Amino acid sequence: MAVAQEEKSVVATSRPARYRETPIALALIALLVWTAQFQHFRDFGLYEDDYWFIAEAMGKNLDYLLGRLHTTFTALPQGRPFGFFLPDLFSFVGDKLGGLAAIYLLGFVIVTLNTFLCYRLLRVRIPVAPAAVGAAIFCLFPADTTKILLTHDFQLQPSLTFALLASLAYAAERKPLAYVLGAGALLSYESGYLALFALPLFVRPWDRSTLSTLARHAMVLIGILLLVVLLRFAIGEGRATGSTGGVTAMVPMLLGSLVLGPARSLAAMFYGPLKAIPGWDTETRILAVMTLLGSGGVLWLLSARRTRLSAPRRDVLQVGAAGLAMLVVGYGFAFTHFPPNAIVGRGTSVHLGATLGMSVSAAAVAWFLLGLRPRVGAALSAGYLAITVGYYVTIEHDFMRSWQLQRAFWQQVVACCSDLQDGTILLYELNPADEPTFIFTNSWADPLILGETFAFPSGWANPPRLFGLTQWLDRVYPEGDHFVWWVPGASWEEHWEVLPQDNVILLRRAPDGVLRRVLGPVDVAGQTLRLKPAGPPVAFPPAQLYDPLLR
């Protein structure tokens, strides 16, 4: 009885301090989220996948949204009904609230919410200061450089939202709710579901029942996964039915992903941020110094009472091991993008499944350092956060530059190609050296953009499409009295089409940087391709991207 009263007294005296510390930690996390990712939200645009997942819903009415809701939950595209509907929903709502800037603010809300949910989950076993560090790593995870991308915010991040809510429900012993929410992660983006497999290793200290609990938990998650796969087969979803023949070939890639993925993401925790330091501009240096001083002070304040960080070494090791297990299983589906070794660009989304595992691992390291030497631990943690914030500001600047280049490019396209007609093919000779580092200016989505910028006549069978290619001649072949060409994939699969005479526009960038239209015939495989002669300009009604791209 005396022991129980003593424990109750300790809880009663520590609770007010905990409540005072939590707002400080949350304020630090919010500041890092804003500084690292969204301070320039008005200067961001659309990139790559955004033209398919985001732009389609802009400027549409409610009937479009209801149609998308019906389609995604009856056809289960790629087994991700939430992953395909939520981008439409958030883009539709944000567009109505204030256009592209408001859409970005919704993305900021989602990333911020997930960061706070991660903090809440880490607090289940970890003191406040290292939990704040782990949540900051969740937001800044350097291996995944795509958090600014709206498609990431609206398709991939909701998967983590479901996974985090499921984890909190599991920690609160509400397991039926946890598994329902876990299914939501699976139906949004599969990678976010995987870290849940190692969840029992994190939420409670290990004992003799841990392995049996882990096995039962894994069986339930596997059962949910199999039910979703069977449902996809039952409705004939293409990605499921088309992948049955290569199961044996997937095994080596699966095993390779579980090794290569964690190794690459651990290396990326330092490689990218350190490599970017020499290129920091004045703004980045200032923000990094502010992060260093601010986070260092906050972490020292939160860890001033060392007793709160004291814990058996066993607990710290268990949390670290749980984080590593989450990190490894997070690459269970990475074989679809094998090898999972992307460092920059849209491909780094392959590391999404490792986000939660890396944040738990980082929190364990911070817990060890802060418990061992609070001042040294606070300084090391703050220094790393400062470097990582600088890295994400560098990524921000690259996204801003890409949007500026895109707007300049499409304005020049419209200026020199105002005589478009049904079936016109525009071929742009792309120089990869002109592309930014972290996101492309010209991408697979280029053929969609003209149709989202202008409202072409509904009677046109083949609205104009622009393709940015480094080598387009290799795709063209003579066939009788005409040419055929291998059309690059976009929202369609690659396929053969007739390349029309007198209706192809070839674009090249001159040494002065201006886009030029090539006139006259072009020799292709010993035959002549007649390019489209310049005709009178035609004014088409604007569509949803006219203002963002051209004004």
N, C-alpha and C positions, 0 to 999 in steps of 0.2 A: 504493500500500500504506500509506504514511504517513497519507494522508487517511482511509482506511478505519479505521485504528487510532485516529485522533483522534476520528472519529465514534463508534466503539464506546466509547471512553473517556468521551465526553460523555454517552452513553446510560447507561453504568454509574454515573456520578456523579449523574445527575439522577433515576434511578429510585427510590432510597430516599426522596428528598424528595417525589416524586410520590405514593408510597404513604402518606407521612405526611399529605399534604394532602387526599387523597381522602376519608378518614373525616370530616375536618372539614367538607368540602363536603356530604357526605351527611347529616351530623348537622344542618346548617343546613336542608337541604331537608326532612328528616323533621319538624323542628320547625315549619316553615312549613305543611306539609301538615296537621299535627295542629291547630295553632292556628287556621288559616283555615277548616277544614272540619268537623272531627270532635270537637272538644273537648266538645260538648254532645250526643254521639250518643244518649245515653239520653233526651233530650228531643225527639227527632225522631219523626215518625210516617209515615203514608202520605199520598201526595199525587197527585191527578189520575191519570196513567197507572199509578201503583203499584197501584191497585185492580184493574187488569187483569193486569199483568205480575208483580206480587209477591204480592198477597193470595191469588190463586187457588191457589198452591202451599202456602200455610201450612195446617197442620193435616191435610195429605193424607198418604196412605201411599205406599209404593214403587210400587204399581201405577199410581198417577196419574203419577209421574215417567216410568215406562217408556212409558206411553201417550203422553205429551207428546213423548218422544224419537222415537217412531215417527211421530207426526203431523208434527212439524216437518221431519223429514228425508225424508218422502215427499211432503208437500204444498208444501214450500218457501214458507211464508207470506211474502209480500212479497219473496221472494228472500233471506230472512235466517234460515236455519235455526239458526245459532248465536245470532243476535240474539233469536230467540224461545224457544230452549231454555235458554240460560244463565241468564236471569232465573228460570225455574222451578227450575233446578238449585241456584243459589246461595240462593234463597229457601227451598227445601226443606231444604238443609243447615243454613243459619243458624237456621231455625225449630226444628230438632231440637236444635241446640247451645244455644240460649238465647233464642229468640223474636226480637222485633223488634230489640232491642239487638244481639244477635249478628249479625243480618242486616246491620245498619249497620257492624259491625266488618269484615265481609267486604267491604263496599263500600270501607271505608277501606284495606284491604289492596290492593285492585285499583288504586285511585287512587295509592297510594304506590308500588306496583310500577311503574306506568306512568311516574311521575315519575322514578324511579331509572333506568328504561330510557332515558328521554329524556336524562338526564344522561350515561349511557354513550354514547349516540349522538353527543351534542354533543362529547364528548371525542375523537371521531375526528379532529376538525380544530381544536378550540377549547381554549385553556388552561383550567385548572381553575376559576378565579374567574368569568370570564364564562359558562362552562358551567353553573356553579351558579345564576347569575342566570337563564339561559335555562330551566333545569329548573324554577326557582321560578315563572317566568311560565307554563310549561306547566301547573302546578298551579293558579295563581291567575288565569289568563286571564279578564279581567273581562268580555269580550264574552259569554261563556257562563256564565250564572248558575245552571246546573242540576246542578252536580256533586254537590250534596247529595241530589238526587233519586235514589232507589234504582234506578229504571228506567234512568237515565243510567249509573250505576255498573255495572250488570249487562248492559246492551245496547249502549250507545254506547262506554263505556270499553274493553270487550274488543276492539272494532274497532281502537282505538288500540294495544292490546297487540299484536295481530297485526301491525299496521303497523310498530311499533317493532322487534319481533323480526325482521320481514322486512328492515328497514333495516340492522340490525346484521349480519344474515347477508349482505346485499349488500356491506356495507363490508368484510366478512371474505372476500370472493370466493367465497362459497357461494351462487351465484346460483340453482341449482335449488331449494334450500331456501328462499331468499328469495321466490321466486315462489309456492311452495306456501303459505308463511305469508301472503303478500299476498292470496292467494285467501281465506284465513280472515278477513281484514279486510273483504273484499267481501261475504262471507256473514254477517257480523255486522251491519254498518251501513255503507252504501256510502261515506259521506262520509270515513270514516277511511282509505279506500283511495286517495283522490285525491292526497294529498301525495306518494305514492310515485312519481308521474310525474316529479317534479323531483328525485328522489333523486340521480342521477348528478352534478348540479350541485353538490351539497354534499359528498359523501364524499371527493372528490379534487380537487386543484388542476386548473384548466382547462388544456387543451392542444389541439392540432389534432384530436385524436381525440374530444374531448368531445361535439361535436354528433352524430357518427355513433353514439357510445355511447348518447347520449340518445335518438336515433331508434330504435335497436334495442330499447332498454329500453321505450320507449313502445309499440312494436308488440306486444311480449310482453304488456304489461299490457292493451292493448286486446283482444288475442286472448283473454285470460282473461275479460275482461268480456263479450265476445260469446258465449263458451261458456256462461257462466252465464245470459245472457239466452236463448239457444237452449234450454237445459235447462228454464228456466221456461216457455217456450212449449210445449215437448214435453209437459210434465205438465199444462198448462192452468192455470198459476197466474194468478189473476184480475187482479192488478195489472199483469202484463206484457201479457196479452191485451187488457186494457181500455184500454191507453195507446197503441195503434198508430195510432189515427186522428188524434192531435194532435201528430205529430212536427213538422210545419211551424210550428205555433203555439209550440212550445217554443223555437225558435231565438232569437227576440228576448228571451225570458225568460232563456235561458242566457247570452247576451251581457250582458244587464243584470245578472245575478247576479255575473258575473266582475268587474264594475265596482263595483256597489253594495255587494256583500258585503265586499270588502277595505276599502273606504272606511269602511263602518259599523263594522267591527271595530277598525280603527285608531283611529277616533274614540272608541269605547267603552273603549279602553285608558285614557283619561283622563276622559271625561265622567262615567261612573258613579262611579268612586272619588272624584273631586273633589266631585261633587254631594252625596255621602253624608256628607262631613266634618261639616257643621253639625249633623247629627243623631246624631253619635256619643254614646254614653253613657259612663259612667265606665269600665266594663270594656273597651270598645272602645279608648278613649284609652290605657289602661294597656298593652294588648296591642300597640297601634301603637308606643308609645314603646319597649317591650321589643324589638319587631322592628327598629326603627330602630337602637337601640344594639347589639343582638346581631348583626344582619346586617352593619351597618357595620363592626363590629370584625372579624368573620370575613372579610369581603371585603378589608379592608385587610391583614389577616394573609396571606391567600392571594395578594394582589398585591404584597406587600412587595418581592419580587425582581422588579423591573420587566423584567429581561431575559427572563423567562418569558412576558411579555405582548408583547414586541417581535416584530413580524412585518411582512413587506412589506405596505404598504397594499393591494396587490393582493389578498392573501389575505382581508383583512377585507372588502373590497368584494365578493369572490366569494361569501363566506359570506352576506353581507347580501342579495345578489341571489338566491342560492339560496333563502333564507328567504322573500323576496317572491314568488318563483315558486311555492313551496309554498303560500303564503298565497292567491294568486290561484286556482290550480287546485283548492284546497280547496273552492271554491264551485261546482264543476262540476255538482253535483246539486242545488244550492240552488233551482233553478227550480221544484221541486215545492212549495216554500214561498215563492214569490215575492210580494213583494220580501223579500230576506233582511235586514231592517232591525230586527229585534226587539232591544230593549235590556234588557227585564226579562221574567221569566216563563219558562214552559216553552218558548216559541217561540225563546228564545236558543240552543237546541240546534242551530239552523241554522248556528251558527258552529263547530260541532265540527270540521269538516274543516280549519279554519284554525288549529287549536291548535298543531300541530307547526310550521307555517310561522311563526307568530307567535313561538314560543319560539326558533327559529333566528334570526329577525330581531332579537329582543331580545338574544340572546347576542352577535350581531355588534355591536350598538350598545354593549353593555357592554364588549366587547373593545376597541373603539375608544376609549371614554372611559377605561378603566382603563390602557390602554397609553399614552394621551396624558398624563393626570394621574391617577395611582393614587389619591391621597387624594380628589380631587374626584370621580372616577369612583365610588369606593366610597361616598361620601356621597350622590351622586345616585341610585345604584342602591338603596342602603338606604332612602333617603327614599321612593322609588317603591314598594318592597316593603312598607314600613310602611303607606302609604296603601291599597295593594291588600289587605293583610291586614285593615285596618279595614273595607274594603268587604265582604269576605267574612264578617267577623263580623256586620256589619249584615244580610247575607243570612241567616246562621244564625238570628239573632233573629227574622226574619220567618217563617222556616220553623217555628220553635218556636211563635210566636204563632198561626200557621195551625193547627197541630196542637191547640193548646189550644182554639181556636174550633171546630174540627171536633168534638172530644170533647164540648164543651158543647152544640153544635147537636144531635148525634145522641142525647145523653142527654135533651134536651128533646123530641125527636121521639118517642122511645120512651115518655116519660112521658105525652104527650098523645095518642098514637096506638097504644095497646096493644090495640085491637080490630081489627087487620088481618085481612083474609080474602082468599081467592083473587080475583085481579083488581083489588085495590085500587090506585088511582092517587093518589099524594100529590103535590100541586103546592105548591111553596114560592115565594112572591113574593120574589125576590132583589133586594137593593139593591147594585149594583156598588160603591158608595162604602164598603161594609163590608168589601170584600176587601183582604187584604194586598197589598203591592207585587210581591213576587217569586214568589209561588205562590198559587194560588186555594184558598180554603176550600171553596167549592162549585164543582163542575166537571162536565164531561161524564160523569164516572164515578159521580155520585151514584146513578143508577138501579141500580148493581151492589151498593151497600153493604148494603142490608137483607138481600139474599140471602147475603151473606158474613158477616153478623152473627148471623142466626138460621137454624136448620135448619127451613125451612117443610116442610109435608107433601109428600112426593114425588108425590102424586096431584094437586097443584094445577097447573092448566094455565098460569096466569099469576101467579106470585108477586108480591107487592107491590113497586112501584118508586116511588122519589121523584125528582122532577125539580125542580131549582132554575132558575127562569126569571124574567127581568125582565119579559117580556110573554107571558103564556100565553094570554090571550084572543084574540090575533091568530092563534093556531093552531087555534082551535075553530070549527067551522061546523055549523049545523043541516042535517040530511039526513033529510027525512021526519019520523018520530016520534022520532028520536034524534039524538045529536051524533057527529060524527067529529072527530078532531084529528090534526095533523101531529106525530108523535112525534119528538122530537130523537134524533139519532144517539148511540149509545154503543158497545157491542160489536156493534151492528147498524147498518144504514143507516137514515136517516130514512125514515119511511113513514106511511101513514094507518092509523088504528085507530079503533074505536068507543070513545067516551068514555062509560063506563057511568053511568047514573043511579043514585043512592043508593050509589055505591061510590067516590066521589072525596072526598079530604080536602084542604082548602085551608088552608095555613099562612101566617100573616103574623107579622112581628116587631112587637111593640107598642113604643111609645115608651120603655118602661122596659127594653127589650132582651130581654124574655122572648118566646119563641115561643108564639103563640096559635093555636088551631084555630078556624076560622070555622065557625059552625053556621048552618043554614037555607039557603034557596035562593039562587042567584046568577043575575042576569040576563046572558044571553049572546046577543047578536045578536037581541034582542027576544024570546027564549024563556027558559025557566026550566031551569037545571041544578040538580037536587036533590043537595045534598051528602050524604055518608054521615053518618047520625045516630050519635052516640056509643053504642057498645055495651059489653057486659061485657068486661073485659080477658081476654086469652088469653095464656098463658105458653107460649112456643115454646122448644125446646131451643137452647142456644147453639151458634154456629158459630165459625169461626176468628178473627173480628174482635170477638167479644163482649168478651173481656178487654181488648184494647188500646183499644177505643173507649168501653166503658161502665163499666169498673171503675176 
